[in-house]
Each structure stands twice: as structure tokens, then as C-alpha cells.
């Protein structure tokens, strides 16, 4: 029964171990990409907020 649960006597299947490592690396790559995009989005949002403030400040007092 233990052999059936474990796979086979020789230990884990090398193909499965390789695939698991590949998937773990892919997850790390995607997490890094997500962080980069979040940082970029935050910078763009801050820039947009500054631009909007400048538009409000540039209005004539009668139009503000």
C-alpha cells in the first residue's frame, strides 16, 4: 500500500520533480511580474493625481 501511495520503490518520479521545479519557478516569475506591474501602476496613479491637481490649480478663480 505504501508503495502505491509513494509511486514506486525508487522514490519520486524525476519527471514529476522536474515539472514541480519548473512550475515553482514559473510562480516566482509571475509573482515578480505582478510586483513590477503593481509598482508601475502605483507610479502612474500618483502621476495622474499630480496632473489632475495641476489642472485644478491652473483654473481661473471664477471657474474653480
Rosetta blueprint (number, residue, H / E / L):
1 X L
2 X H
3 X H
4 X H
5 X H
6 X H
7 X L
8 X L
9 X L
10 X L
11 X L
12 X L
13 X L
14 X H
15 X H
16 X H
17 X H
18 X H
19 X H
20 X H
21 X H
22 X H
23 X H
24 X H
25 X H
26 X H
27 X H
28 X H
29 X H
30 X H
31 X H
32 X H
33 X H
34 X H
35 X H
36 X H
37 X H
38 X H
39 X H
40 X H
41 X H
42 X H
43 X H
44 X H
45 X H
46 X H
47 X H
48 X H
49 X H
50 X H
51 X H
52 X H
53 X H
54 X H
55 X H
56 X H
57 X H
58 X H
59 X L
60 X L
61 X L
62 X L
63 X L
64 X L
